Amino acid sequence: MTEDETQPTAPRDRTAARPDRARTASREQTPAPPHRETDADTHRSAPAHGDTHTQTPADAPPQSHEDQRQHPVQEHGAQVSTGIDTAGVPDAAIPELVIISGMSGAGRSTAAKCLEDLGWFVVDNLPPALIPTMVELGARSQGNVARIAVVVDVRGRRFFDNLRESLADLEARDVTRRIVFLESSDEALVRRFESVRRPHPLQGDGRIVDGIAAERELLRELRGDADLVIDTSSLNVHELRAKMDAQFAGEEEPELRATVMSFGFKYGLPVDADLVADMRFLPNPHWVPELRPYTGLNEEVAGYVFNQPGAKEFLDRYAELLRLVAAGYRREGKRYVTIAIGCTGGKHRSVAMSEKLAARLAAEGVETVVVHRDMGRE
């Protein structure tokens, strides 16, 4: 990630349409959800960049689903009923929902802006208890709001309890929802907070690392429930947007989307990898002087790698293994898989194998994105 990922800018309301973006023009004709004027209107905050400067309203004590359906919840000084009352609303009108969460400073706002550019109706910093209400409003928009993305900033245990209750409510009503979790290493998060000279929202009187540790522990369960985990430790803003585009830009969602990532073991394992394969059993082109300056994208380097004993056999058998695994993922409802292919430096063998493997997957109908994490780091 770069410094502009956490650079605070002037707050703006994400629920407003942006006529300067062609892909979101259709939302200009979408009636906005009913607005209730409250004293909290003067305190709303929706940062356009980074997650290190957000203002989250005080949350209400958690309530049971039955209480939420029978009594209004006090949010920001206004009474808003919760729960999804979709009586008489066709199933096709219930909008698709994506919940964006994760570590502060990991890129939640950038991910939200990407979905907004793709035509999603994005709401930033929505209290978790109001997620079912937002879905209900979308369901009553007569199809004008078909896709909703909600950025959830979990700052305390009560907010987290409210989020769990809302997710259970959505599941009970068969609302299609996905959770995108933005992850990053402690070192990367500390650098981002220090670069903008702002405290972590949970550090209190302690250090930035104390706030990061508290937030990571608070979000541990949510991370385990996530449909898509994106590690932004080594990504800049444009690379994160490319990943979000690859996952959400299609008109029709494919059965399975795969990210094939090459990496170097000397730089560490990718934390968001579902499967890891080691190419260090093949001779290293680094020790061939005429091949050393090039990468695995070079035809001569790739030819050298696949002329080695076991290379083609590995590709064939690993592709067969992935067919078996992909079928199981589909049965279990898993939509995303990250396959990490590693070698020593992430420059030659892993790059060449990742390209070939991605081509195999694409030929079998799996939408595939190739990422070379460490290529060019030497």
LINWOVEN-V460647 format. One record per residue. N is the residue number from 0. SS is DSSP state (alpha for helix, beta for strand, coil for the rest). D_LAST is the distance of its C-alpha to the last C-alpha in Angstrom with 1 decimal. Layout:
{{N | SS | D_LAST} {N | SS | D_LAST}}
This chain:
{{0 | coil | 18.3} {1 | coil | 18.9} {2 | alpha | 21.7} {3 | alpha | 24.1} {4 | alpha | 24.1} {5 | coil | 26.3} {6 | coil | 27.9} {7 | coil | 31.6} {8 | coil | 33.8} {9 | coil | 37.5} {10 | coil | 38.7} {11 | coil | 40.1} {12 | coil | 42.0} {13 | coil | 40.1} {14 | coil | 43.3} {15 | coil | 44.3} {16 | coil | 43.6} {17 | coil | 41.4} {18 | coil | 43.2} {19 | coil | 40.4} {20 | coil | 38.4} {21 | alpha | 39.8} {22 | alpha | 38.6} {23 | alpha | 40.4} {24 | alpha | 43.6} {25 | alpha | 45.5} {26 | alpha | 45.4} {27 | alpha | 47.3} {28 | alpha | 50.5} {29 | coil | 49.8} {30 | coil | 52.2} {31 | coil | 50.3} {32 | coil | 51.3} {33 | coil | 54.4} {34 | coil | 53.6} {35 | coil | 55.4} {36 | coil | 55.6} {37 | coil | 55.0} {38 | alpha | 54.3} {39 | alpha | 50.8} {40 | alpha | 50.1} {41 | alpha | 49.5} {42 | alpha | 46.8} {43 | coil | 44.7} {44 | coil | 41.0} {45 | coil | 38.3} {46 | coil | 35.1} {47 | coil | 33.3} {48 | coil | 29.8} {49 | coil | 28.3} {50 | coil | 30.3} {51 | coil | 30.7} {52 | coil | 33.9} {53 | coil | 36.4} {54 | coil | 40.1} {55 | coil | 41.5} {56 | coil | 45.3} {57 | coil | 47.2} {58 | coil | 47.6} {59 | coil | 50.9} {60 | coil | 51.8} {61 | coil | 50.9} {62 | coil | 53.8} {63 | coil | 54.6} {64 | alpha | 54.5} {65 | alpha | 58.3} {66 | alpha | 58.5} {67 | alpha | 56.0} {68 | alpha | 58.1} {69 | alpha | 61.4} {70 | coil | 60.4} {71 | coil | 58.2} {72 | beta | 55.2} {73 | beta | 55.1} {74 | beta | 51.8} {75 | coil | 51.4} {76 | coil | 55.2} {77 | beta | 56.0} {78 | beta | 57.3} {79 | beta | 55.3} {80 | coil | 56.3} {81 | coil | 53.6} {82 | coil | 53.4} {83 | coil | 53.3} {84 | coil | 56.8} {85 | coil | 56.4} {86 | coil | 60.0} {87 | coil | 60.8} {88 | coil | 57.2} {89 | coil | 56.1} {90 | alpha | 53.1} {91 | alpha | 51.3} {92 | alpha | 51.5} {93 | coil | 49.6} {94 | coil | 46.1} {95 | beta | 42.8} {96 | beta | 41.1} {97 | beta | 37.5} {98 | beta | 36.9} {99 | beta | 33.7} {100 | beta | 33.0} {101 | beta | 30.3} {102 | coil | 28.8} {103 | coil | 29.6} {104 | coil | 26.6} {105 | coil | 24.9} {106 | coil | 25.9} {107 | alpha | 29.5} {108 | alpha | 30.7} {109 | alpha | 28.0} {110 | alpha | 28.9} {111 | alpha | 32.5} {112 | alpha | 32.2} {113 | alpha | 30.5} {114 | alpha | 33.5} {115 | alpha | 35.9} {116 | alpha | 34.6} {117 | coil | 35.2} {118 | coil | 38.8} {119 | coil | 38.9} {120 | beta | 41.4} {121 | beta | 39.2} {122 | beta | 40.7} {123 | coil | 38.7} {124 | coil | 39.6} {125 | coil | 42.5} {126 | coil | 44.3} {127 | alpha | 43.9} {128 | alpha | 47.7} {129 | alpha | 47.9} {130 | alpha | 45.7} {131 | alpha | 48.7} {132 | alpha | 50.6} {133 | alpha | 47.8} {134 | alpha | 47.9} {135 | alpha | 51.7} {136 | alpha | 51.6} {137 | alpha | 49.3} {138 | alpha | 51.6} {139 | coil | 54.5} {140 | coil | 52.8} {141 | coil | 54.2} {142 | coil | 50.8} {143 | coil | 49.5} {144 | coil | 46.9} {145 | coil | 45.5} {146 | beta | 42.0} {147 | beta | 41.5} {148 | beta | 38.3} {149 | beta | 38.9} {150 | beta | 36.4} {151 | coil | 37.6} {152 | coil | 36.7} {153 | coil | 38.0} {154 | coil | 38.8} {155 | coil | 41.5} {156 | alpha | 43.2} {157 | alpha | 45.9} {158 | alpha | 43.6} {159 | alpha | 41.9} {160 | alpha | 45.3} {161 | alpha | 46.3} {162 | alpha | 43.2} {163 | alpha | 44.1} {164 | alpha | 47.6} {165 | alpha | 46.6} {166 | alpha | 44.4} {167 | alpha | 47.3} {168 | alpha | 49.6} {169 | alpha | 47.4} {170 | alpha | 47.2} {171 | alpha | 50.9} {172 | coil | 51.5} {173 | coil | 49.1} {174 | coil | 46.9} {175 | coil | 43.6} {176 | beta | 40.8} {177 | beta | 37.1} {178 | beta | 35.0} {179 | beta | 31.5} {180 | beta | 29.7} {181 | beta | 26.8} {182 | beta | 24.7} {183 | coil | 22.0} {184 | coil | 20.9} {185 | alpha | 22.9} {186 | alpha | 20.1} {187 | alpha | 19.3} {188 | alpha | 23.1} {189 | alpha | 23.8} {190 | alpha | 21.3} {191 | alpha | 23.0} {192 | alpha | 26.5} {193 | alpha | 25.9} {194 | alpha | 24.5} {195 | alpha | 27.9} {196 | coil | 29.9} {197 | coil | 31.8} {198 | coil | 32.9} {199 | coil | 32.2} {200 | coil | 35.4} {201 | coil | 36.2} {202 | coil | 35.4} {203 | coil | 38.9} {204 | coil | 39.5} {205 | coil | 36.4} {206 | coil | 32.7} {207 | alpha | 30.2} {208 | alpha | 28.9} {209 | alpha | 32.6} {210 | alpha | 32.9} {211 | alpha | 29.8} {212 | alpha | 31.1} {213 | alpha | 34.5} {214 | alpha | 33.3} {215 | alpha | 31.2} {216 | alpha | 34.3} {217 | alpha | 36.5} {218 | coil | 34.4} {219 | alpha | 33.8} {220 | alpha | 36.6} {221 | alpha | 35.8} {222 | alpha | 32.2} {223 | alpha | 33.8} {224 | alpha | 36.0} {225 | coil | 33.4} {226 | coil | 33.2} {227 | beta | 29.7} {228 | beta | 27.0} {229 | beta | 24.0} {230 | beta | 21.2} {231 | coil | 19.9} {232 | coil | 17.7} {233 | coil | 14.5} {234 | coil | 16.6} {235 | coil | 17.9} {236 | alpha | 21.5} {237 | alpha | 21.2} {238 | alpha | 19.3} {239 | alpha | 22.0} {240 | alpha | 24.7} {241 | alpha | 23.4} {242 | alpha | 23.7} {243 | alpha | 27.1} {244 | alpha | 28.2} {245 | alpha | 27.3} {246 | alpha | 29.5} {247 | alpha | 32.4} {248 | coil | 32.7} {249 | coil | 34.8} {250 | coil | 38.5} {251 | coil | 39.2} {252 | coil | 37.1} {253 | coil | 36.1} {254 | coil | 36.9} {255 | coil | 33.3} {256 | beta | 30.0} {257 | beta | 26.8} {258 | beta | 23.1} {259 | beta | 20.9} {260 | beta | 17.4} {261 | beta | 14.5} {262 | beta | 12.3} {263 | beta | 10.5} {264 | alpha | 13.1} {265 | alpha | 11.1} {266 | alpha | 10.7} {267 | coil | 14.4} {268 | coil | 16.9} {269 | coil | 17.7} {270 | coil | 21.0} {271 | coil | 22.7} {272 | coil | 22.4} {273 | coil | 25.8} {274 | beta | 24.9} {275 | beta | 21.9} {276 | beta | 21.5} {277 | beta | 19.5} {278 | coil | 18.4} {279 | coil | 17.7} {280 | coil | 21.2} {281 | coil | 20.1} {282 | coil | 18.9} {283 | coil | 15.2} {284 | alpha | 14.6} {285 | alpha | 11.8} {286 | alpha | 14.8} {287 | coil | 16.5} {288 | alpha | 15.7} {289 | alpha | 16.8} {290 | alpha | 14.7} {291 | alpha | 11.4} {292 | coil | 10.3} {293 | coil | 11.5} {294 | coil | 11.1} {295 | coil | 14.0} {296 | coil | 15.7} {297 | coil | 16.7} {298 | alpha | 20.2} {299 | alpha | 19.8} {300 | alpha | 16.9} {301 | alpha | 19.0} {302 | alpha | 22.0} {303 | alpha | 20.6} {304 | alpha | 19.7} {305 | alpha | 23.1} {306 | coil | 25.0} {307 | coil | 24.2} {308 | coil | 27.1} {309 | coil | 27.0} {310 | alpha | 24.5} {311 | alpha | 27.2} {312 | alpha | 29.4} {313 | alpha | 26.8} {314 | alpha | 26.4} {315 | alpha | 30.2} {316 | alpha | 31.0} {317 | alpha | 28.3} {318 | alpha | 29.5} {319 | alpha | 33.0} {320 | alpha | 32.2} {321 | alpha | 30.7} {322 | alpha | 34.0} {323 | alpha | 35.9} {324 | alpha | 33.7} {325 | alpha | 33.8} {326 | alpha | 37.6} {327 | alpha | 37.8} {328 | alpha | 35.6} {329 | alpha | 38.0} {330 | alpha | 41.0} {331 | coil | 39.7} {332 | coil | 38.9} {333 | coil | 35.2} {334 | coil | 33.8} {335 | beta | 30.0} {336 | beta | 27.6} {337 | beta | 23.9} {338 | beta | 22.6} {339 | beta | 19.3} {340 | beta | 17.9} {341 | beta | 15.3} {342 | beta | 13.6} {343 | coil | 11.5} {344 | coil | 7.9} {345 | coil | 9.5} {346 | coil | 8.6} {347 | coil | 11.8} {348 | alpha | 14.9} {349 | alpha | 14.8} {350 | alpha | 14.2} {351 | alpha | 17.1} {352 | alpha | 19.3} {353 | alpha | 18.9} {354 | alpha | 20.1} {355 | alpha | 23.0} {356 | alpha | 24.0} {357 | alpha | 24.1} {358 | alpha | 26.2} {359 | alpha | 28.6} {360 | alpha | 29.0} {361 | alpha | 29.7} {362 | alpha | 32.2} {363 | coil | 34.0} {364 | coil | 34.4} {365 | coil | 31.7} {366 | beta | 30.1} {367 | beta | 26.4} {368 | beta | 23.2} {369 | beta | 19.8} {370 | beta | 16.8} {371 | beta | 13.2} {372 | coil | 12.0} {373 | coil | 8.3} {374 | coil | 7.7} {375 | coil | 5.6} {376 | coil | 3.8} {377 | coil | 0.0}}
